[in-house]
């Protein structure tokens, strides 16, 4: 299965949900210009958000001949508009030149952060990098165990401690070991902290301060993992992390488990941060580099609709 097929399958629920709304709008025929206002409601219903829905509808109203679009044409036009909105946050991920390149991973419980770390470890290893994991989520015993499983699967070392171990001290130890062993990439897991828990947020800040005693620029990258199933609530989750952890990029997971994949659009627009990766399934290959055009095509089902039209 190609990467795009994995993406399309992962977004199938979201695509079907949006397609149902578009089908009601078209009524089995072509788009009439006087029903364009209803398009905005369909897009809001597909979790694209009020601002994105308004922007897309306004831009499509400005297009000549839009009133004659059939299903395939409307989906393609929508895909083009969504691509344009997401293009500013679609950027390739690159590791810092430092060794080790320290990547801090943040996110709330259940977002898929620890699993994502394991998938990233396999990705970097496949690129020929040496990788080390730091299990600094000592708040939850299962997190360390889960990371150990991923470490064994990827055959990479994991620096860990007993539940309740000082997370900042563990991060310090991990940086020391990564330096001593000349590791290319150090991935630092952190507790799945709730955004309203001041104590855990303070711990996150402490982890960063302690790592900077060894590497003043640490972390070189801070990635926030967001769960697509929470839709636009992800924006509220992200805001505190942006303040406390100086987030430099996003990873949106579980797009295969929701019909709310369109929620990535308002989140990306609101946060204005690069979306480096998206998760569309359980396998390591299902953590994909984010591509705005491919995402928009899969979300709208534009390619499938065109294929059916030509058949």
C-alpha positions in Angstrom: 0.0 0.0 0.0 1.4 3.4 -1.0 1.7 6.2 1.6 -1.1 8.1 -0.1 -3.4 5.1 0.1 -2.6 4.8 3.8 -3.5 8.5 4.2 -6.7 8.1 2.2 -7.8 5.1 4.2 -6.9 6.9 7.4 -9.0 9.9 6.5 -11.9 7.8 5.1 -14.3 8.6 8.0 -13.7 12.3 7.7 -14.0 12.2 3.9 -17.3 10.3 4.1 -18.7 12.8 6.6 -17.8 15.7 4.4 -19.0 13.9 1.3 -22.4 13.4 2.9 -22.8 17.1 3.5 -21.7 17.9 0.0 -24.1 15.4 -1.4 -27.0 17.0 0.4 -25.9 20.4 -0.9 -25.7 19.2 -4.6 -28.9 17.2 -4.4 -27.5 14.8 -7.0 -26.9 17.5 -9.6 -24.6 20.5 -9.9 -23.9 23.3 -7.4 -26.3 26.2 -7.8 -24.8 29.6 -7.0 -27.7 30.5 -4.7 -26.8 27.6 -2.4 -23.2 28.6 -1.8 -24.0 30.0 1.6 -25.0 26.5 2.6 -21.5 25.3 1.7 -20.2 27.3 4.7 -22.5 25.3 7.0 -21.4 22.0 5.5 -17.7 22.9 6.1 -18.4 24.0 9.7 -20.2 20.7 10.2 -17.1 18.9 8.9 -15.1 20.6 11.7 -13.1 22.9 9.5 -14.0 25.8 11.8 -16.0 29.0 11.4 -13.0 31.1 10.1 -11.8 28.5 7.6 -15.3 27.8 6.4 -16.0 31.5 5.8 -12.7 32.0 4.1 -13.1 29.0 1.8 -16.7 30.0 0.9 -15.8 33.6 0.2 -12.9 32.6 -2.1 -15.1 30.1 -3.9 -17.8 32.6 -4.4 -15.3 34.8 -6.2 -14.6 32.0 -8.8 -16.3 32.4 -12.1 -18.5 29.5 -13.2 -18.6 27.9 -9.8 -22.3 27.4 -10.0 -21.8 24.7 -12.5 -19.6 22.4 -10.6 -20.5 18.8 -10.2 -19.5 16.6 -7.2 -16.0 15.9 -8.5 -15.4 19.5 -9.5 -16.6 20.8 -6.1 -14.4 18.4 -4.2 -11.4 19.4 -6.3 -12.1 23.1 -5.8 -12.4 22.5 -2.0 -9.2 20.6 -2.0 -7.4 23.5 -3.7 -8.7 26.0 -1.2 -7.8 23.8 1.8 -4.3 23.3 0.3 -3.9 27.1 0.1 -4.9 27.6 3.7 -2.6 24.8 5.0 0.4 25.6 2.7 2.0 28.0 5.3 2.2 25.3 7.9 3.3 22.5 5.6 7.1 22.2 6.0 9.5 19.3 6.0 11.0 18.4 9.3 14.7 18.7 9.7 16.9 17.7 12.7 19.1 20.2 14.4 22.8 20.0 13.4 23.7 19.5 17.0 24.7 16.1 18.4 22.6 14.9 20.1 19.7 16.7 18.5 17.3 16.9 21.5 13.6 16.7 20.7 11.2 17.3 23.6 7.8 15.7 23.2 4.8 17.2 24.9 1.0 16.5 25.0 -1.9 15.5 27.2 -2.7 12.0 28.3 -4.2 9.9 25.5 -2.9 12.0 22.6 -0.6 9.2 21.4 2.6 10.9 22.4 4.6 7.8 23.6 3.5 5.8 20.6 4.5 8.6 18.3 8.0 8.7 20.0 8.4 5.1 19.1 7.5 5.7 15.5 9.8 8.6 15.3 12.6 6.5 16.7 12.1 4.0 13.9 11.9 6.7 11.3 15.2 8.3 12.4 16.9 4.9 12.7 15.8 4.1 9.1 17.5 7.3 8.1 20.8 6.0 9.5 20.7 8.0 12.8 21.5 6.6 16.2 18.6 7.2 18.6 18.1 7.3 22.4 14.8 7.6 24.3 14.4 9.3 27.6 11.3 8.1 29.6 10.7 11.3 31.6 7.0 10.6 32.0 7.7 9.2 35.5 4.2 10.3 36.6 2.5 7.3 35.0 4.2 3.9 35.2 2.6 2.6 32.1 4.2 5.3 30.0 7.7 4.1 30.9 6.7 0.5 30.2 5.2 1.5 26.8 8.3 3.4 25.8 10.5 0.5 26.8 8.5 -1.7 24.4 9.0 0.7 21.6 12.7 1.0 22.4 13.1 -2.8 22.2 11.1 -2.9 19.0 13.4 -0.3 17.4 16.5 -1.6 19.2 17.4 1.7 20.7 18.5 2.4 24.3 16.0 3.9 26.8 17.0 5.9 29.8 14.3 5.3 32.5 13.7 5.3 36.2 11.2 4.0 38.7 7.8 5.6 38.9 8.1 8.9 40.8 11.7 9.4 39.9 12.5 13.1 39.4 11.8 13.7 35.7 14.3 16.6 35.4 17.1 14.6 36.9 16.3 11.7 34.5 16.4 14.2 31.6 19.8 15.4 32.8 21.1 11.8 32.9 19.8 11.1 29.4 21.5 14.1 27.9 24.8 13.1 29.6 24.5 9.5 28.2 23.6 10.7 24.7 26.6 13.0 24.7 29.0 10.3 26.0 27.7 7.8 23.4 27.7 10.3 20.6 24.0 9.7 19.9 22.5 11.6 16.9 18.9 12.0 18.3 17.6 12.1 21.8 13.8 11.9 22.1 12.6 13.1 25.5 9.1 11.9 26.6 7.3 14.0 29.2 4.3 13.4 31.4 0.9 13.5 29.7 0.2 16.6 31.7 -3.2 18.3 31.8 -3.0 21.9 30.6 -4.7 23.1 33.8 -2.2 21.3 36.2 0.2 24.0 37.3 2.4 21.5 39.1 3.0 19.4 36.1 3.5 22.4 33.9 6.2 23.6 36.3 7.8 20.2 36.0 8.0 20.6 32.2 9.7 23.9 32.6 12.1 22.4 35.1 13.1 19.6 32.6 14.0 22.3 30.1 16.0 24.3 32.6 18.0 21.3 33.7 18.8 20.1 30.2 20.1 23.6 29.4 22.8 23.1 32.1 24.4 20.7 29.7 23.2 22.0 26.4 22.2 25.7 26.5 20.1 25.4 23.3 18.1 22.4 24.6 15.7 21.3 23.5 16.5 22.0 19.8 13.0 21.0 18.8 9.8 20.9 20.9 6.9 18.9 19.3 3.4 19.0 20.6 1.3 15.9 19.9 -2.4 16.6 19.4 -5.2 14.1 19.2 -7.4 14.7 16.1 -10.5 13.2 17.9 -10.8 16.2 20.2 -11.3 18.5 17.2 -10.9 22.2 17.9 -10.4 21.6 21.6 -6.9 20.9 20.6 -6.4 24.7 20.2 -7.1 25.2 23.9 -4.8 22.3 24.8 -2.0 23.8 22.8 -2.1 27.3 24.1 -0.5 26.6 27.5 2.1 24.3 26.0 3.1 27.1 23.6 3.9 29.3 26.6 5.6 26.7 28.8 7.6 24.6 26.3 8.2 27.0 23.4 6.6 24.5 21.0 8.2 24.6 17.5 6.0 22.2 15.6 2.9 19.9 15.7 2.1 16.3 15.2 -1.6 15.4 14.8 -2.5 11.8 15.6 -5.4 9.5 15.4 -6.8 10.9 12.2 -7.9 7.4 11.3 -10.1 7.1 14.4 -12.4 10.1 13.8 -14.7 11.7 11.3 -13.3 15.1 12.6 -10.1 15.1 10.5 -11.1 18.5 9.2 -10.3 19.9 12.6 -6.7 19.9 11.7 -7.4 23.0 9.5 -8.6 25.5 12.2 -5.9 24.1 14.6 -3.2 24.8 12.1 -4.5 28.2 11.2 -5.0 29.3 14.8 -1.6 28.1 16.1 0.4 29.0 13.0 3.0 26.3 13.6 4.4 23.8 11.2 2.5 20.5 11.1 5.4 18.1 10.6 3.7 14.7 10.9 0.2 13.2 11.0 -0.8 9.8 12.4 -3.2 7.8 10.2 -2.9 4.3 11.7 -1.2 2.0 14.1 1.9 1.0 12.0 5.2 2.9 12.0 4.6 3.8 8.4 1.3 5.5 9.4 3.2 8.4 11.0 3.5 10.4 7.8 5.2 13.6 6.8 2.4 16.2 6.5 1.7 17.4 3.0 -1.0 20.0 2.6 -2.1 19.0 -0.9 -2.2 15.3 -0.2 -4.1 15.9 3.0 -6.6 18.1 1.3 -7.1 15.7 -1.5 -7.7 12.7 0.9 -10.0 14.8 3.2 -12.2 15.9 0.4 -12.1 12.6 -1.6 -11.2 14.6 -4.7 -9.2 11.9 -6.3 -11.8 9.2 -5.7 -14.6 11.4 -7.0 -12.6 12.2 -10.2 -11.9 8.5 -10.8 -15.6 7.6 -10.4 -16.5 10.4 -12.8 -14.0 9.1 -15.4 -15.0 5.4 -15.0 
